[in-house]
Amino acid sequence: MEFLPFTRPSVDESTIAAVGAVLRSGWLTTGPKCKELEAALSARAGGRPVRLVNSATAALEFALRIAGVGRGDEVITTSLSWVATANVILAVGATPVFVDIDPITRLIDLELIESAITSKTRAIIPVDLAGLPVDRDRLYEIAWSHGLRVIEDAAQSQGANWHGVEIGAAGDLVAMSFHPNKNMTTGEGGCLVMHDEAEAQLFEKLRLQGVTRDADGTYDCDLLGGKANLTDIGAAIGLGQLHHLDENNQRRAELAGLYFQRLALTDFILPPADFEQSNWHMFQVLLPQELASQRPVLIRLLKEASIGSGVHYPAIHTTSLYRQLGWRAGDLPHTESVAARILTLPLFPQMQDADVDRVCDALLIALKQLRS
Ligand SMILES: *Cc1c(COP(=O)(O)O)cnc(C)c1O
């Protein structure tokens, strides 16, 4: 049987042709295609300025720098995320402060934020894990009342919305990822949604050596920037992807609905059934508590049935680097419990309905084996 990965990007023929056209054009690096994609993303973000980079990691790091976060500052975030979410805080010299998750939504528990705020807290980085949006009303109520910046790690939430407002169209700084596993891709890439042209100009400097070009062909360099600009090759992929984002997210929601039907009466713990706001970036179940230690066996049994699955994510604070910084197992009980039991099942737009049946059949057979 053909292997079913947990995700796979779908790139149509017209996108492949558009990439070919860029390759033939003689202009491969940042150019007209990047401008076009930035404009298209900005249109979806209610006209707010959007700038591209070669990863969401770079977008998040530059966002922290734009927000003035640096040495001695603290940033509150979640530990149930891709490690980039916290690494960028370290990269600017600040200290990540993890608060626990809500075990039902698996998102940062907003009610724990206020007790984690100190005189050093400057910002919050929430994560829309699996594309399920963090409660933006409560988030900003807390942030504004304490004078904190918010850098939304919306790496997984392209096309998701909060009460009908697309992610990126409101809020403070919003970073998205266009890694191939995300709901739209540029090969590798990311972007930041900002408030105004002043922030956008600073972002442009940060992504390319701190340089501002003058009309006379010279340039000035007035800060230490990086090298994180996107290519027009990537932007051509992104334009083709953006064209299908809504229909692809719709298909993801349909497939998620099938998972709910098939897994409703099983011992697997399902995610919140949000068919209004989530973009269903991932479909993640939790193993029942008593089978937590059996997850590697379950993953192996699925693999033997030609089915891919994933662990998103090991808790960041339990990785070696963060343990060296003083974090310990036991610090975040809900995060650790969910991280130990979470399993990402195959979900991508080109999957067939029958693929969901195949995954669920294999899961239930495996569960019986684990219990016998
Ligand atoms: C993918 C991801 C990132 C990083 O995105 P890159 O484009 O790979 O740098 C950051 N945070 C979360 C939650 C992600 O899923």
PDBQT file of the ligand as one rigid body, heavy atoms in Angstrom, charges set to zero:
ROOT
HETATM    1  C1  LIG A 401       6.808  26.245  11.533  1.00  0.00    +0.000 C 
HETATM    2  C2  LIG A 401       6.744  27.016  12.775  1.00  0.00    +0.000 A 
HETATM    3  C3  LIG A 401       7.651  28.029  13.082  1.00  0.00    +0.000 A 
HETATM    4  C4  LIG A 401       8.870  28.315  12.243  1.00  0.00    +0.000 C 
HETATM    5  O1  LIG A 401       8.611  28.512  10.921  1.00  0.00    +0.000 OA
HETATM    6  P1  LIG A 401       9.861  28.495   9.894  1.00  0.00    +0.000 P 
HETATM    7  O2  LIG A 401       9.302  29.131   8.665  1.00  0.00    +0.000 OA
HETATM    8  O3  LIG A 401      10.236  27.066   9.701  1.00  0.00    +0.000 OA
HETATM    9  O4  LIG A 401      10.959  29.286  10.501  1.00  0.00    +0.000 OA
HETATM   10  C5  LIG A 401       7.486  28.754  14.237  1.00  0.00    +0.000 A 
HETATM   11  N1  LIG A 401       6.468  28.515  15.067  1.00  0.00    +0.000 NA
HETATM   12  C6  LIG A 401       5.563  27.551  14.823  1.00  0.00    +0.000 A 
HETATM   13  C7  LIG A 401       4.420  27.363  15.765  1.00  0.00    +0.000 C 
HETATM   14  C8  LIG A 401       5.676  26.766  13.676  1.00  0.00    +0.000 A 
HETATM   15  O5  LIG A 401       4.788  25.800  13.449  1.00  0.00    +0.000 OA
ENDROOT
TORSDOF 0
